[in-house]
Amino acid sequence: MYRRRTCQKHSLIILTFPPSFHFPSIHRINLDGLLVYFPYDYIYPEQYAYMQELKRALDAQGHCALEMPSGTGKTVSLLSLIVAYMKQRPLDVTKLIYCSRTVPELEKVVEELKNLIEYYERETGEPSTLVGLALSSRKNLCIHPELRGQRDGKEIDARCHAMTASHVR
């Protein structure tokens, strides 16, 4: 199934499943009393195990390092579990900060979150109070008139830093 190594409040999980392991079509998952809405028709065993381990780490108020191959649904699994946790325990988890290396990856996360929020609203009949915000580089965010036309990211970073950092001015 999967191997789990733990050290106090930290977990490292490596998920491996035999090819014959099969999960049914499912939209709502009960993970130890936490109702998780999953916006797709099918959940893979890796996604289910990923959410279980993530929930264990949240319950323990610890850290967790999870590893899954590309294209296995890490993003939707993480968002589905965290949103469910935030809805059930709003005082324990108030923010999710999702860091990404590239803008396309960040756009994918925002799209998955949007789909998940729409799914929640359809399933529950209630409007969502969840707010998603994507932050990017100075190149994409700087609104200063002198820099708006620039395309070179390093040039924008340097000039923006010089204009805003008090110790440089």
C-alpha positions as CSV (number, residue, x, y, z in Angstrom):
1,M,0.0,0.0,0.0
2,Y,2.0,2.9,1.2
3,R,5.0,3.4,3.5
4,R,4.9,5.9,6.3
5,R,7.8,7.1,8.4
6,T,7.1,9.4,11.3
7,C,9.2,11.4,13.6
8,Q,7.3,13.2,16.4
9,K,5.0,15.6,14.6
10,H,6.6,15.1,11.1
11,S,5.6,12.6,8.5
12,L,7.2,11.5,5.3
13,I,4.9,9.4,3.1
14,I,5.8,7.6,0.0
15,L,2.6,6.3,-1.8
16,T,2.8,3.2,-3.9
17,F,-0.2,1.0,-4.8
18,P,-0.4,-2.2,-6.8
19,P,-2.0,-1.7,-10.2
20,S,-5.0,-3.9,-9.2
21,F,-6.0,-1.6,-6.3
22,H,-9.2,0.1,-7.3
23,F,-11.4,2.7,-5.6
24,P,-15.0,3.3,-6.6
25,S,-16.6,6.4,-8.1
26,I,-17.0,8.9,-5.2
27,H,-17.8,12.6,-4.6
28,R,-18.0,12.8,-0.8
29,I,-15.5,11.1,1.4
30,N,-15.6,10.6,5.2
31,L,-12.1,10.8,6.5
32,D,-12.3,10.0,10.3
33,G,-15.4,12.3,10.7
34,L,-14.3,14.9,8.2
35,L,-16.6,15.2,5.2
36,V,-14.5,16.0,2.2
37,Y,-16.1,17.0,-1.1
38,F,-14.2,15.8,-4.1
39,P,-15.1,17.5,-7.4
40,Y,-14.3,14.6,-9.7
41,D,-16.1,11.3,-10.5
42,Y,-13.2,9.1,-9.4
43,I,-10.7,9.2,-6.6
44,Y,-7.4,7.4,-7.0
45,P,-6.0,5.4,-4.1
46,E,-3.0,7.7,-4.0
47,Q,-5.3,10.7,-3.6
48,Y,-7.2,9.0,-0.8
49,A,-4.0,8.0,1.0
50,Y,-2.6,11.5,0.5
51,M,-5.6,13.1,2.1
52,Q,-5.5,10.6,5.0
53,E,-1.9,11.5,5.8
54,L,-2.5,15.2,5.4
55,K,-5.4,15.0,7.8
56,R,-3.2,13.1,10.3
57,A,-0.6,15.8,10.1
58,L,-3.3,18.6,10.6
59,D,-4.8,16.7,13.5
60,A,-1.4,16.4,15.1
61,Q,-0.7,20.1,14.4
62,G,2.5,19.0,12.8
63,H,4.3,19.0,9.5
64,C,4.0,16.6,6.6
65,A,6.1,16.0,3.5
66,L,4.1,14.1,0.9
67,E,5.4,12.8,-2.4
68,M,3.4,11.7,-5.4
69,P,4.3,11.5,-9.1
70,S,3.3,14.3,-11.5
71,G,-0.3,14.1,-12.8
72,T,-1.7,12.1,-9.9
73,G,-4.0,14.8,-8.5
74,K,-2.0,16.2,-5.6
75,T,-3.4,19.7,-6.1
76,V,-7.1,18.8,-6.0
77,S,-6.5,16.3,-3.2
78,L,-4.7,18.9,-1.1
79,L,-7.3,21.6,-1.8
80,S,-10.3,19.3,-1.1
81,L,-8.9,18.2,2.2
82,I,-7.8,21.6,3.4
83,V,-11.1,23.3,2.4
84,A,-13.1,20.6,4.2
85,Y,-10.8,21.0,7.3
86,M,-11.2,24.8,7.2
87,K,-15.0,24.5,7.0
88,Q,-15.2,22.1,9.9
89,R,-12.5,23.7,12.1
90,P,-12.4,27.4,11.1
91,L,-10.5,28.4,14.3
92,D,-7.8,25.8,13.8
93,V,-7.0,26.4,10.1
94,T,-7.6,30.0,8.9
95,K,-5.3,30.2,5.9
96,L,-3.7,28.0,3.3
97,I,-0.6,29.5,1.7
98,Y,0.2,27.6,-1.4
99,C,3.6,28.4,-2.9
100,S,4.4,27.6,-6.5
101,R,7.5,28.0,-8.6
102,T,5.9,29.1,-11.8
103,V,2.9,31.2,-12.9
104,P,1.3,28.4,-14.9
105,E,1.4,26.1,-11.8
106,L,-0.2,28.9,-9.7
107,E,-2.9,29.4,-12.4
108,K,-3.6,25.6,-12.2
109,V,-4.1,25.9,-8.4
110,V,-6.4,28.8,-8.8
111,E,-8.5,27.0,-11.4
112,E,-8.7,23.9,-9.2
113,L,-9.8,26.0,-6.2
114,K,-12.4,27.7,-8.4
115,N,-13.8,24.3,-9.5
116,L,-13.8,23.1,-5.9
117,I,-15.7,26.2,-4.6
118,E,-18.3,25.9,-7.4
119,Y,-18.7,22.2,-6.6
120,Y,-19.2,23.0,-2.9
121,E,-21.8,25.6,-3.8
122,R,-23.7,23.2,-6.0
123,E,-23.6,20.4,-3.5
124,T,-24.5,22.4,-0.4
125,G,-26.7,25.1,-2.0
126,E,-24.8,27.7,0.0
127,P,-22.5,30.5,-1.2
128,S,-18.9,30.0,-0.3
129,T,-17.1,32.4,2.0
130,L,-13.7,31.1,0.9
131,V,-11.4,33.7,-0.7
132,G,-8.6,32.6,-3.0
133,L,-5.8,35.0,-3.8
134,A,-2.9,34.4,-6.2
135,L,0.3,36.5,-5.8
136,S,2.9,36.5,-8.4
137,S,6.2,38.2,-9.2
138,R,6.9,42.0,-9.4
139,K,7.0,41.5,-13.2
140,N,3.3,40.5,-13.1
141,L,2.1,42.7,-10.2
142,C,4.0,46.0,-10.3
143,I,1.7,48.9,-11.3
144,H,4.2,51.7,-11.1
145,P,3.9,53.8,-14.3
146,E,7.6,53.8,-15.0
147,L,7.8,50.0,-14.9
148,R,4.5,49.0,-16.4
149,G,5.9,48.7,-20.0
150,Q,9.0,46.7,-18.9
151,R,9.2,43.0,-19.8
152,D,12.5,42.0,-18.3
153,G,11.8,40.4,-14.9
154,K,15.3,41.1,-13.5
155,E,15.2,44.7,-14.5
156,I,11.7,45.1,-13.0
157,D,12.8,43.5,-9.8
158,A,15.9,45.7,-9.5
159,R,14.1,49.0,-10.3
160,C,11.1,48.1,-8.1
161,H,13.3,47.2,-5.2
162,A,15.2,50.5,-5.6
163,M,12.0,52.5,-5.7
164,T,10.4,50.8,-2.6
165,A,13.2,49.7,-0.3
166,S,13.8,52.5,2.2
167,H,17.4,51.4,2.9
168,V,18.3,51.8,-0.8
169,R,16.7,55.2,-1.4
